[in-house]
Amino acid sequence: MANLLAVITAGDFSTQAVLAAEALRKAAADLGHTIKVELRSSLGIQAPLDTAAIQGAQSVLLVGAGAFDEERFAGLTRTVAALDAVLTDARAVLGSALGGVPAAATVAAAPATPASKRIVAITSCPTGIAHTFMAAEGIQQAATALGHHVRVETQGSVGARDTLSEAEIRDADVVLIAADTQVDLARFAGKRLFKSGTKPAINNGKALVERALTEATVHGGTEGAAHLADSVAAGKAERAAQRTGPYKHLMTGVSFMLPFVVTGGLLIALAFALGGIYVYEESNAGTLGYALFQIGAKSAFALMVPALAGYIAFSIADRPGIAPGMVGGMLAASLGAGFLGGIVAGFIAGYGTAFLNRHIRLHRNLEGLKPVLILPLLGSLLTGLLMIYVVGAPVAQALAWLSDWLKSMQGSSAILLGLLIGAMMAFDMGGPVNKAAYAFSTGLIASQIYTPMAAAMAAGMVPPLGLALATKLFADRFTREEREAGNAAAVLGIAFITEGAIPFAARDPFRVIPALVAGAALTGAISMGIGAELKVPHGGIFVLPIPNAVTQLGGYIVALVAGTLVTAIALRLLKKPVTAVPAAGKAAASPA
């Protein structure tokens, strides 16, 4: 008589998991063996295996696809089986687990061999139901049969399941994407990655896994590259992965909102350039300028707040949250609550829809109705009613007060706000403080308040530009690698990529960061002091030549140059000479 263990991972198919467990118990009893079964489904973990049970077992059967926590089964023989196979013939599956399976399909959980790899994978299909989970199961079975450790995240119609953790991605040898839809790959920067559709995973998982291990290429750059641009990309991806909770959700909404703001702002600027500041009047109907204004102001800008709210909700509740979030965003705009109302609507829609998704249970055959009918309908009702009857009016009043206060700012008050925005933009160069100032400034564009955005962009350009200038003027303060990276920092700076300063600051934070903050704060103060306005939230110097994109252009350029100079001079004063590296063009002194 053998003591067996089984772990059934079934996701939303909790009923099938229970049936499979009963089938295994009956088959084990018929064969004269004992078996303990742990169930893992969307309802949680049932009958978890304890340490005593694991120590007294000879083998473990892994059924389905998902997280099994295989590390606890060290020393046991593991066998993989499909959920359908257990439901069809549990006795045959147990027979295979007891020794009837080919050697390639049974994995001894002895210490990993050098050939064993850690694989993380994502599967997704357009409907997010059948092929998503079939592909996940194919990869799970194939990788385990080949002796590799695998974790599969499914991006189905009701959201992501078994989401990969930051540690799992960091430790993985290869990333396998088996998807028929677009998958966000930002968190895999610097990892070896292989992309495929779902069919190869379903039809021949072993061949797909082997191809992934041999043909995967580094995502986002050349492996081992030391260029500044690669360091910046990796730093941004790492920071994105570290975002959690409400901050992560807000930044997701802001990132999806930006294309609408940039597009709308540039089209409005072009409309003014072609038709003057009154181009929007009906008397100009039919002109190109009027048409551009309609596209930019009445269409692109009108989608700003819905996009913000929709993708905040998307970050919280995945795809089912998009419709309730955008509906809430539209209501926020119509109620005069602006971007503040959009933020509130996004969080209401996201957390409300996620709550409904967790607590609404349907039969398997009706599960497909949740993401396309039930969740959007109930989520939109919840969000809309709260926005109309509870949240909308107070938030609109708060936004009106904020708008009036900002528009009335002059003199020292404006300068102080500019100092604060500038310092925040440079303090952590793309981190939470920087993003808070940027999100605040970007959101105000929807309320036709453009001065904070001008200060934020100019100040955000100063850190990498100041560092680039300092590497040229005061080369003895920087290593050879830093001097070479100065050229790339200049390009990143003019494109308003503040993160270009991160590698420099990481090496010498206590001297570099104060210099960056000093220059950026001065730039922000000058920009706010002269009343410069910027109608687009990105683009760096490339948007400055566009008529009406920025006002007070001469003073704005002065603010940018002044901050860059102050940062470079401060670096000269704060940083010590690099004695270990001889200055360019001079030979190292010979020993005395």
C-alpha positions as CSV (number, residue, x, y, z in Angstrom):
1,M,0.0,0.0,0.0
2,A,1.3,3.4,-1.0
3,N,0.7,6.8,0.7
4,L,0.0,9.3,-2.1
5,L,-0.6,13.0,-2.2
6,A,-2.4,15.1,-4.8
7,V,-2.7,18.9,-5.3
8,I,-5.5,20.0,-7.7
9,T,-5.2,23.6,-9.0
10,A,-8.4,24.5,-10.8
11,G,-8.9,28.3,-10.8
12,D,-12.5,29.1,-11.3
13,F,-13.4,25.4,-11.9
14,S,-14.0,24.6,-8.2
15,T,-16.8,22.1,-8.9
16,Q,-14.6,20.1,-11.3
17,A,-11.8,20.2,-8.6
18,V,-14.1,18.6,-6.0
19,L,-15.2,15.9,-8.5
20,A,-11.6,15.2,-9.4
21,A,-10.7,14.9,-5.7
22,E,-13.5,12.4,-5.1
23,A,-12.5,10.4,-8.2
24,L,-8.9,10.1,-6.9
25,R,-10.0,9.0,-3.5
26,K,-12.2,6.3,-4.9
27,A,-9.6,5.1,-7.3
28,A,-7.0,5.0,-4.6
29,A,-9.3,3.0,-2.3
30,D,-10.0,0.5,-5.2
31,L,-6.3,0.0,-5.7
32,G,-5.6,-0.4,-2.0
33,H,-3.7,2.9,-1.5
34,T,-4.3,6.0,0.6
35,I,-4.4,9.5,-0.9
36,K,-4.7,13.0,0.6
37,V,-5.9,15.7,-1.7
38,E,-5.4,19.5,-1.5
39,L,-7.8,21.7,-3.5
40,R,-6.7,25.1,-4.9
41,S,-9.3,27.1,-6.6
42,S,-10.7,30.7,-6.7
43,L,-12.5,29.8,-3.5
44,G,-9.1,29.4,-1.7
45,I,-7.1,26.4,-0.5
46,Q,-9.1,23.5,0.9
47,A,-7.7,20.6,2.9
48,P,-4.1,21.8,2.8
49,L,-1.4,19.2,3.1
50,D,0.5,19.4,6.4
51,T,4.2,18.5,7.0
52,A,3.4,15.1,8.5
53,A,1.4,14.1,5.5
54,I,4.2,15.2,3.1
55,Q,6.9,13.4,5.1
56,G,4.9,10.1,5.1
57,A,4.2,10.1,1.4
58,Q,6.0,8.4,-1.5
59,S,4.8,10.5,-4.4
60,V,2.7,13.5,-5.3
61,L,0.3,14.0,-8.2
62,L,0.0,17.6,-9.5
63,V,-3.4,18.1,-11.3
64,G,-4.3,21.1,-13.4
65,A,-2.3,24.3,-14.0
66,G,-1.2,27.1,-11.6
67,A,0.7,27.4,-8.4
68,F,1.4,24.2,-6.6
69,D,4.1,25.4,-4.1
70,E,6.2,22.5,-5.3
71,E,9.2,23.4,-3.1
72,R,7.6,21.6,-0.1
73,F,7.7,18.3,-2.0
74,A,11.5,17.9,-2.0
75,G,12.4,14.2,-2.1
76,L,9.1,13.1,-3.5
77,T,8.4,11.8,-7.0
78,R,6.1,14.3,-8.8
79,T,3.7,13.4,-11.7
80,V,1.7,15.8,-13.7
81,A,-1.9,15.2,-15.0
82,A,-4.6,17.2,-16.6
83,L,-7.8,17.9,-14.7
84,D,-9.9,16.4,-17.6
85,A,-7.7,13.2,-17.5
86,V,-8.5,12.7,-13.8
87,L,-12.2,13.2,-14.4
88,T,-12.1,10.8,-17.4
89,D,-10.1,7.9,-15.8
90,A,-8.7,8.6,-12.3
91,R,-7.6,4.9,-11.9
92,A,-5.3,5.3,-15.0
93,V,-3.8,8.5,-13.7
94,L,-3.0,6.9,-10.3
95,G,-1.5,4.0,-12.1
96,S,0.8,6.3,-14.0
97,A,1.7,8.1,-10.7
98,L,2.7,4.8,-9.2
99,G,5.2,4.0,-12.0
100,G,3.4,3.4,-15.2
101,V,4.3,6.8,-16.7
102,P,7.3,7.3,-19.1
103,A,10.4,8.6,-17.4
104,A,10.2,11.9,-19.1
105,A,6.8,12.7,-17.6
106,T,7.9,11.9,-14.0
107,V,10.1,14.5,-12.3
108,A,12.1,13.5,-9.2
109,A,12.2,16.4,-6.9
110,A,15.8,15.9,-6.0
111,P,18.2,18.8,-6.1
112,A,17.9,20.6,-9.4
113,T,20.4,19.7,-12.1
114,P,22.3,22.3,-14.0
115,A,19.9,21.8,-16.9
116,S,16.9,22.7,-14.7
117,K,15.6,26.2,-15.4
118,R,13.1,28.5,-13.8
119,I,10.4,29.6,-16.3
120,V,7.7,32.2,-15.9
121,A,5.0,32.5,-18.4
122,I,1.9,34.4,-19.4
123,T,-1.0,33.1,-21.4
124,S,-3.9,35.1,-22.9
125,C,-6.4,34.9,-25.7
126,P,-9.0,37.4,-27.1
127,T,-11.9,35.9,-25.2
128,G,-9.8,35.1,-22.2
129,I,-11.6,31.8,-21.4
130,A,-10.8,28.5,-23.1
131,H,-7.4,28.9,-24.9
132,T,-5.9,31.0,-22.0
133,F,-6.2,28.1,-19.6
134,M,-5.5,25.4,-22.1
135,A,-2.2,27.1,-23.0
136,A,-1.4,27.5,-19.3
137,E,-1.9,23.9,-18.7
138,G,0.1,22.9,-21.7
139,I,3.1,24.9,-20.6
140,Q,2.8,23.7,-17.0
141,Q,2.7,20.1,-17.9
142,A,5.5,20.4,-20.5
143,A,7.9,22.3,-18.3
144,T,7.4,20.1,-15.4
145,A,7.9,17.0,-17.5
146,L,11.1,18.4,-18.8
147,G,12.4,19.0,-15.3
148,H,12.0,22.7,-15.1
149,H,10.3,24.9,-12.5
150,V,7.4,26.9,-14.0
151,R,4.9,29.5,-12.9
152,V,2.1,30.6,-15.3
153,E,0.0,33.8,-15.0
154,T,-3.3,33.7,-16.9
155,Q,-4.7,36.9,-18.2
156,G,-8.4,35.9,-18.7
157,S,-11.6,37.8,-19.3
158,V,-12.1,38.3,-15.6
159,G,-8.6,39.6,-14.9
160,A,-5.1,38.2,-14.2
161,R,-4.9,35.0,-12.1
162,D,-1.7,33.6,-10.4
163,T,0.0,36.9,-11.0
164,L,3.8,36.6,-11.2
165,S,5.6,38.3,-8.3
166,E,8.6,40.6,-8.7
167,A,10.8,38.0,-7.1
168,E,9.7,35.2,-9.5
169,I,10.4,37.4,-12.5
170,R,13.8,38.4,-11.1
171,D,14.8,34.8,-10.5
172,A,13.5,33.4,-13.8
173,D,15.9,32.2,-16.5
174,V,13.4,32.8,-19.3
175,V,10.0,34.5,-19.8
176,L,7.5,32.7,-22.1
177,I,4.6,34.7,-23.5
178,A,1.9,32.5,-25.2
179,A,-0.7,35.0,-26.1
180,D,-3.0,36.0,-29.0
181,T,-3.5,39.5,-27.5
182,Q,-1.2,42.3,-26.5
183,V,0.6,41.7,-23.2
184,D,2.4,44.4,-21.3
185,L,6.1,43.5,-21.2
186,A,7.4,46.4,-19.2
187,R,8.1,44.4,-16.1
188,F,10.3,42.0,-18.1
189,A,13.0,44.5,-19.1
190,G,16.4,42.9,-19.2
191,K,15.0,39.3,-19.0
192,R,15.3,36.6,-21.7
193,L,11.9,36.5,-23.4
194,F,10.2,34.4,-26.0
195,K,6.8,35.2,-27.6
196,S,4.4,32.8,-29.2
197,G,0.7,32.3,-29.7
198,T,-1.5,30.0,-27.6
199,K,-1.8,27.2,-30.2
200,P,1.9,26.0,-29.9
201,A,1.4,25.8,-26.1
202,I,-1.8,23.7,-26.5
203,N,-0.6,21.5,-29.4
204,N,3.0,20.8,-28.4
205,G,4.0,22.4,-25.1
206,K,7.3,20.6,-24.8
207,A,8.5,21.9,-28.2
208,L,7.5,25.4,-27.2
209,V,9.3,25.3,-23.9
210,E,12.4,24.0,-25.6
211,R,12.3,26.7,-28.2
212,A,11.8,29.3,-25.6
213,L,14.9,28.1,-23.7
214,T,17.1,28.1,-26.8
215,E,15.7,31.1,-28.8
216,A,14.7,33.6,-26.2
217,T,16.4,37.1,-26.5
218,V,16.9,39.8,-24.0
219,H,13.9,42.1,-23.8
220,G,14.7,45.8,-23.8
221,G,18.4,45.8,-24.6
222,T,21.5,43.7,-25.2
223,E,22.4,41.4,-22.3
224,G,25.2,42.9,-20.3
225,A,25.1,46.3,-22.0
226,A,26.2,49.2,-19.8
227,H,24.7,52.0,-21.8
228,L,22.9,54.8,-19.8
229,A,19.7,54.3,-21.8
230,D,19.6,50.6,-20.8
231,S,20.2,51.5,-17.2
232,V,17.5,54.1,-17.3
233,A,15.0,51.6,-18.8
234,A,15.8,49.0,-16.2
235,G,15.5,51.6,-13.4
236,K,12.1,52.7,-14.7
237,A,10.9,49.1,-15.0
238,E,12.1,48.3,-11.5
239,R,10.3,51.4,-10.1
240,A,7.2,50.4,-11.9
241,A,7.3,46.9,-10.4
242,Q,7.8,48.4,-6.9
243,R,4.6,50.5,-7.1
244,T,1.9,49.0,-5.1
245,G,-1.6,49.9,-3.9
246,P,-3.4,53.2,-4.7
247,Y,-0.2,54.8,-6.0
248,K,0.3,52.1,-8.6
249,H,-3.3,52.4,-9.7
250,L,-3.1,56.2,-10.0
251,M,0.1,56.1,-12.0
252,T,-1.4,53.5,-14.4
253,G,-4.3,55.9,-15.0
254,V,-2.0,58.9,-15.6
255,S,0.2,56.9,-18.0
256,F,-2.9,55.9,-20.1
257,M,-4.2,59.5,-20.0
258,L,-1.0,61.1,-21.3
259,P,-1.5,60.3,-25.0
260,F,-4.9,62.1,-24.9
261,V,-3.4,65.1,-23.2
262,V,-0.4,65.3,-25.5
263,T,-2.5,64.9,-28.7
264,G,-5.2,67.3,-27.6
265,G,-2.7,70.0,-26.5
266,L,-0.7,69.9,-29.7
267,L,-3.8,70.0,-31.9
268,I,-5.2,73.0,-29.9
269,A,-1.8,74.8,-30.3
270,L,-1.8,74.1,-34.0
271,A,-5.4,75.4,-34.3
272,F,-4.5,78.6,-32.6
273,A,-1.4,79.0,-34.8
274,L,-3.5,78.6,-37.9
275,G,-6.7,80.5,-36.9
276,G,-5.8,82.7,-34.0
277,I,-7.0,82.6,-30.4
278,Y,-10.7,82.8,-31.4
279,V,-10.5,79.9,-33.8
280,Y,-13.1,77.9,-31.9
281,E,-15.9,80.4,-32.7
282,E,-18.7,79.3,-35.0
283,S,-17.8,82.0,-37.5
284,N,-14.6,80.0,-38.3
285,A,-16.5,76.8,-38.9
286,G,-15.2,75.0,-42.0
287,T,-11.6,76.2,-41.6
288,L,-8.7,73.9,-40.9
289,G,-8.0,75.6,-37.6
290,Y,-11.6,75.1,-36.4
291,A,-11.4,71.4,-37.4
292,L,-8.2,71.0,-35.5
293,F,-9.7,72.6,-32.4
294,Q,-12.7,70.3,-32.6
295,I,-10.4,67.3,-32.8
296,G,-8.1,68.4,-30.0
297,A,-10.4,70.2,-27.5
298,K,-13.7,68.5,-28.1
299,S,-12.5,65.0,-28.7
300,A,-9.0,64.3,-27.4
301,F,-9.3,66.5,-24.3
302,A,-12.8,65.3,-23.6
303,L,-11.4,61.7,-23.2
304,M,-8.7,62.7,-20.7
305,V,-10.7,62.3,-17.5
306,P,-12.6,59.1,-18.7
307,A,-9.2,57.6,-19.7
308,L,-7.7,58.5,-16.3
309,A,-10.7,57.0,-14.4
310,G,-11.0,54.0,-16.7
311,Y,-7.4,52.8,-16.4
312,I,-7.3,53.5,-12.6
313,A,-10.2,51.0,-12.5
314,F,-8.4,48.7,-14.9
315,S,-5.3,48.6,-12.7
316,I,-7.5,47.6,-9.7
317,A,-10.1,45.3,-11.3
318,D,-8.5,44.4,-14.7
319,R,-10.6,44.5,-17.8
320,P,-14.0,44.4,-16.1
321,G,-13.2,47.7,-14.5
322,I,-12.6,49.7,-17.7
323,A,-16.3,50.4,-18.5
324,P,-17.4,51.4,-15.0
325,G,-14.3,53.6,-14.7
326,M,-14.8,55.4,-18.0
327,V,-18.5,55.9,-17.2
328,G,-17.5,57.4,-13.9
329,G,-14.9,59.6,-15.6
330,M,-17.5,60.9,-18.1
331,L,-19.8,61.8,-15.2
332,A,-16.9,63.5,-13.4
333,A,-16.3,65.7,-16.5
334,S,-20.0,66.5,-17.0
335,L,-20.4,67.3,-13.3
336,G,-17.5,69.7,-13.3
337,A,-15.4,67.5,-11.0
338,G,-12.5,67.4,-13.5
339,F,-9.4,65.3,-12.9
340,L,-10.1,65.1,-9.1
341,G,-13.5,63.6,-9.8
342,G,-11.9,61.2,-12.3
343,I,-9.5,59.9,-9.7
344,V,-12.3,59.3,-7.2
345,A,-14.5,57.7,-9.9
346,G,-11.6,55.4,-10.9
347,F,-11.0,54.1,-7.4
348,I,-14.8,53.7,-6.8
349,A,-15.2,51.7,-10.1
350,G,-12.0,49.7,-9.5
351,Y,-12.6,48.6,-6.0
352,G,-16.3,48.2,-6.5
353,T,-15.9,46.0,-9.5
354,A,-13.2,43.9,-7.9
355,F,-15.5,43.4,-4.9
356,L,-18.4,42.3,-7.2
357,N,-16.0,40.0,-9.1
358,R,-14.9,38.2,-5.9
359,H,-18.4,37.7,-4.5
360,I,-20.5,36.9,-7.6
361,R,-20.4,33.2,-8.2
362,L,-22.0,31.7,-11.4
363,H,-22.2,28.3,-13.0
364,R,-19.3,27.5,-15.2
365,N,-21.4,27.8,-18.3
366,L,-22.5,31.3,-17.3
367,E,-19.0,32.5,-16.2
368,G,-18.4,34.2,-19.5
369,L,-21.2,36.6,-18.8
370,K,-19.4,38.2,-15.9
371,P,-16.8,40.3,-17.8
372,V,-19.0,41.4,-20.6
373,L,-22.4,41.9,-19.0
374,I,-22.7,41.5,-15.2
375,L,-19.6,43.3,-14.0
376,P,-19.7,46.3,-16.4
377,L,-23.4,46.8,-15.7
378,L,-23.3,46.5,-11.9
379,G,-20.0,48.4,-11.7
380,S,-21.3,51.2,-13.8
381,L,-24.5,51.5,-11.8
382,L,-22.5,51.6,-8.5
383,T,-20.0,54.1,-9.8
384,G,-22.6,56.3,-11.5
385,L,-25.0,56.5,-8.7
386,L,-22.3,57.4,-6.2
387,M,-20.9,60.0,-8.5
388,I,-24.3,61.7,-9.1
389,Y,-25.7,61.5,-5.6
390,V,-22.7,61.5,-3.2
391,V,-19.3,62.3,-4.6
392,G,-19.7,64.6,-7.7
393,A,-20.8,67.9,-6.2
394,P,-18.3,68.0,-3.3
395,V,-15.4,67.2,-5.5
396,A,-16.5,69.8,-8.1
397,Q,-16.6,72.4,-5.4
398,A,-13.1,71.4,-4.3
399,L,-11.7,71.6,-7.8
400,A,-13.3,75.0,-8.4
401,W,-11.7,76.3,-5.2
402,L,-8.3,74.9,-6.3
403,S,-8.6,76.3,-9.8
404,D,-9.5,79.8,-8.5
405,W,-6.6,79.7,-6.0
406,L,-4.1,78.7,-8.7
407,K,-5.4,81.2,-11.2
408,S,-5.1,84.0,-8.7
409,M,-1.5,83.2,-7.7
410,Q,1.0,85.9,-8.5
411,G,4.3,87.1,-7.2
412,S,5.8,85.3,-4.3
413,S,3.0,82.7,-4.0
414,A,3.6,81.6,-7.6
415,I,7.3,81.5,-7.1
416,L,7.0,79.4,-3.9
417,L,4.7,76.9,-5.8
418,G,7.3,76.8,-8.6
419,L,10.1,76.1,-6.1
420,L,8.1,73.2,-4.6
421,I,7.1,71.7,-8.0
422,G,10.7,72.0,-9.3
423,A,12.2,70.4,-6.1
424,M,9.8,67.6,-6.2
425,M,10.5,66.8,-9.9
426,A,14.2,66.5,-9.1
427,F,14.1,64.9,-5.7
428,D,13.7,61.3,-6.8
429,M,13.8,61.6,-10.6
430,G,10.7,59.6,-11.5
431,G,9.9,58.2,-8.1
432,P,6.8,58.8,-6.0
433,V,7.6,62.4,-5.2
434,N,8.3,63.3,-8.8
435,K,5.2,61.5,-10.0
436,A,3.0,63.3,-7.5
437,A,4.1,66.7,-8.8
438,Y,3.7,65.5,-12.4
439,A,0.3,64.0,-11.9
440,F,-0.9,67.2,-10.1
441,S,0.3,69.4,-13.0
442,T,-1.0,67.1,-15.7
443,G,-4.4,66.8,-14.2
444,L,-4.8,70.6,-14.1
445,I,-4.6,70.8,-17.9
446,A,-8.1,69.5,-18.0
447,S,-9.2,72.6,-16.0
448,Q,-7.3,74.9,-18.4
449,I,-4.6,75.7,-15.8
450,Y,-1.2,75.4,-17.6
451,T,1.4,77.1,-15.4
452,P,2.2,74.2,-13.1
453,M,2.7,71.9,-16.2
454,A,5.2,74.4,-17.6
455,A,7.2,74.5,-14.3
456,A,7.1,70.7,-14.0
457,M,8.4,69.9,-17.5
458,A,11.2,72.5,-17.4
459,A,12.3,71.4,-13.9
460,G,12.2,67.7,-15.0
461,M,14.6,68.4,-17.8
462,V,17.2,70.1,-15.6
463,P,18.7,67.1,-13.7
464,P,20.0,65.1,-16.8
465,L,20.9,68.4,-18.6
466,G,22.8,69.7,-15.6
467,L,24.7,66.5,-15.2
468,A,25.5,66.4,-19.0
469,L,26.9,69.9,-18.8
470,A,28.9,69.2,-15.7
471,T,30.5,66.2,-17.3
472,K,31.8,68.5,-20.0
473,L,32.8,71.6,-17.9
474,F,34.1,69.7,-14.8
475,A,35.3,66.4,-16.2
476,D,37.6,65.8,-13.2
477,R,34.5,65.3,-11.0
478,F,33.3,62.3,-13.0
479,T,34.7,58.9,-14.0
480,R,35.3,58.0,-17.6
481,E,32.1,56.0,-17.8
482,E,30.1,58.9,-16.4
483,R,31.7,61.3,-18.9
484,E,30.7,59.0,-21.7
485,A,27.2,58.7,-20.3
486,G,26.9,62.5,-20.2
487,N,26.1,62.5,-23.9
488,A,23.2,60.1,-23.4
489,A,22.0,62.1,-20.4
490,A,21.8,65.2,-22.6
491,V,19.5,63.5,-25.1
492,L,17.3,62.2,-22.3
493,G,17.2,65.6,-20.8
494,I,16.0,67.5,-23.8
495,A,13.3,64.8,-24.2
496,F,12.1,65.3,-20.7
497,I,13.2,62.0,-19.3
498,T,14.2,62.9,-15.8
499,E,15.2,59.3,-15.0
500,G,18.4,59.9,-17.1
501,A,19.9,61.3,-13.9
502,I,19.3,58.2,-11.8
503,P,22.5,56.3,-12.5
504,F,24.6,59.4,-11.5
505,A,22.6,60.0,-8.4
506,A,22.7,56.3,-7.4
507,R,26.5,56.5,-7.3
508,D,26.8,59.6,-5.2
509,P,23.3,60.5,-3.8
510,F,24.3,62.9,-1.0
511,R,26.1,65.2,-3.4
512,V,24.3,64.8,-6.7
513,I,20.7,65.0,-5.5
514,P,21.0,68.4,-3.7
515,A,22.6,69.8,-6.8
516,L,19.8,68.6,-9.0
517,V,17.1,69.9,-6.6
518,A,18.7,73.3,-6.4
519,G,18.7,73.8,-10.2
520,A,15.3,72.3,-10.8
521,A,13.7,74.4,-8.0
522,L,15.2,77.6,-9.5
523,T,13.8,76.6,-12.9
524,G,10.3,75.9,-11.5
525,A,10.3,79.2,-9.6
526,I,11.3,81.3,-12.7
527,S,8.7,79.5,-14.9
528,M,5.9,80.1,-12.4
529,G,7.1,83.7,-11.7
530,I,6.9,84.7,-15.4
531,G,3.6,82.9,-15.8
532,A,4.7,80.5,-18.5
533,E,2.0,78.1,-19.7
534,L,2.5,74.7,-21.3
535,K,-0.5,73.0,-22.9
536,V,1.1,69.5,-23.4
537,P,2.5,67.3,-20.6
538,H,5.5,65.9,-22.5
539,G,7.9,66.3,-25.4
540,G,10.7,68.4,-23.9
541,I,12.3,70.9,-26.2
542,F,10.7,69.3,-29.2
543,V,7.3,71.0,-28.5
544,L,8.7,74.4,-27.8
545,P,8.9,75.5,-31.5
546,I,5.2,74.7,-32.0
547,P,3.2,78.0,-31.8
548,N,1.2,78.5,-28.7
549,A,2.3,75.2,-27.1
550,V,4.2,77.3,-24.5
551,T,3.8,80.9,-23.7
552,Q,6.5,83.3,-22.5
553,L,8.9,81.2,-24.6
554,G,12.0,83.5,-24.1
555,G,11.6,83.5,-20.3
556,Y,10.9,79.8,-20.3
557,I,14.2,79.1,-22.1
558,V,16.0,81.3,-19.7
559,A,14.5,79.4,-16.8
560,L,15.7,76.1,-18.3
561,V,19.2,77.4,-19.0
562,A,19.5,79.0,-15.5
563,G,18.6,75.8,-13.7
564,T,21.0,73.7,-15.9
565,L,23.8,76.1,-15.0
566,V,23.1,76.1,-11.3
567,T,23.0,72.3,-11.2
568,A,26.3,72.0,-13.1
569,I,28.0,74.6,-10.8
570,A,26.6,72.9,-7.7
571,L,28.0,69.6,-8.9
572,R,31.4,71.3,-9.3
573,L,31.2,72.5,-5.7
574,L,29.8,69.4,-4.0
575,K,31.6,66.6,-5.9
576,K,35.2,65.7,-5.2
577,P,37.7,65.2,-8.0
578,V,38.0,61.6,-9.2
579,T,41.7,61.0,-8.5
580,A,41.6,57.3,-9.5
581,V,40.9,58.2,-13.1
582,P,43.3,60.5,-15.0
583,A,41.8,63.4,-16.8
584,A,41.2,63.0,-20.5
585,G,44.2,63.7,-22.7
586,K,46.7,63.4,-19.8
587,A,48.9,60.5,-18.9
588,A,48.7,59.1,-15.4
589,A,51.5,60.3,-13.1
590,S,54.2,57.7,-12.6
591,P,55.0,56.6,-9.1
592,A,57.5,58.7,-7.2
